């Protein structure tokens, strides 16, 4: 059973999503909250698999609430997925920086919402390739350097190549085809890179790749330092 806490200041939105999720055999809503502060309290009280978090709310916004959930050791394993009406904007980039696993538009069709929650719980690609590409197009024009060179040096050449491909929106299957390896091997490289860079999930890996300067914005994948085509 996938457990969810809903955090949104619009009761109608919460009611609609709750009805949708509770109709599924493998999904259930444990609690609701109307602002970020109460959302953090609900997460602590119920320890759900997922918190569906609105971005703009009274008392405490979704970004600060996400940061508090992610930084709380008692909530290790809780994934935060942002809900928004606004598409890609600065708030959502900041939410990913705060540790959100990804985000959904509130007009996402019901099947898409259900599938997204199941994907997040499996720990697979938490941002779809299409979502990642849009994120890149909006936010990659930022000064690099947030991640130090010693951190990047922890990666093998193969892992650098994989991170670059993740940051350009490729799925594990697409990475496998590009590198001529199995999907399992591609997923292993992604997982190892996330561990070495201390990325909470795939979404943060994308942010780190661009903020570190590992990937050059709006160009073909490019890896700083050693050539990306080396062996792991």
C-alpha positions, 0 to 999 in steps of 0.5 A, spaced: 500 500 500 502 506 497 501 511 503 500 519 501 499 525 505 495 531 501 498 538 502 494 544 499 490 550 501 484 548 496 479 543 500 476 542 493 483 540 490 484 535 496 478 532 496 478 531 488 485 527 489 483 524 495 477 521 492 481 518 486 487 515 490 482 512 495 479 508 489 485 505 488 487 498 491 494 500 492 493 507 494 491 511 500 491 518 503 493 518 511 491 525 512 490 532 509 493 539 511 491 546 508 498 549 509 506 547 509 507 547 517 501 543 518 503 538 512 510 537 516 506 536 522 502 531 518 508 527 515 511 527 522 505 524 525 503 519 519 510 517 516 507 516 509 511 514 502 509 520 499 507 527 500 503 531 495 505 538 496 502 545 493 507 550 492 504 556 494 500 556 501 499 560 507 503 560 513 508 556 510 509 555 503 511 548 500 518 549 498 520 551 506 515 545 508 519 540 503 526 543 505 524 541 513 521 534 511 527 532 507 532 535 512 528 531 518 532 524 519 525 522 522 522 522 515 528 519 511 524 515 505 518 520 505 518 523 498 515 530 496 512 531 490 510 538 488 503 540 485 502 546 481 498 550 477 503 554 474 508 549 470 515 551 470 517 557 474 522 559 479 518 556 485 519 549 482 526 549 481 527 552 488 523 546 490 527 541 486 533 544 490 530 543 496 529 536 495 523 535 492 522 528 488 519 532 482 512 535 481 506 534 477 501 540 474 494 540 477 491 539 471 495 532 470 490 527 468 488 522 473 491 516 470 498 520 469 497 522 477 496 515 479 502 512 475 507 518 477 505 516 484 507 509 483 513 511 479 516 515 485 514 509 490 519 504 486 524 509 486 525 509 478 526 516 474 522 521 478 522 526 473 520 524 466 524 525 460 519 530 457 519 534 464 527 534 465 527 537 458 523 542 460 526 544 466 533 544 462 530 549 457 527 554 463 533 553 468 540 551 466 542 558 464 545 559 471 552 560 473 556 553 475 560 552 481 555 550 486 558 543 487 566 543 488 571 539 483 573 534 488 566 531 488 566 531 481 572 527 481 569 522 485 565 520 479 568 515 474 568 517 466 562 512 465 559 515 471 560 522 468 557 520 462 551 517 465 550 523 469 550 528 463 545 524 459 540 524 465 541 531 465 539 532 458 533 528 459 534 521 457 531 515 461 535 509 463 533 505 457 535 511 452 542 511 456 543 504 455 542 504 448 546 510 447 552 507 451 551 500 448 549 497 455 544 493 459 538 497 462 540 494 469 547 497 468 545 504 466 541 504 472 547 501 476 551 507 474 546 512 475 545 509 482 552 509 484 553 517 481 547 519 486 550 516 492 557 519 490 554 526 489 549 525 495 543 526 491 537 524 494 534 522 487 534 523 480 531 530 480 537 532 484 542 529 480 539 533 474 540 540 478 547 538 481 549 536 474 547 543 471 549 547 478 556 544 478 558 545 471 558 538 469 554 539 463 554 545 459 547 548 458 543 548 451 549 544 448 550 536 446 552 533 453 559 535 455 563 533 461 568 537 464 575 534 465 576 527 463 573 525 456 566 522 458 567 516 453 572 512 458 570 505 462 568 505 469 
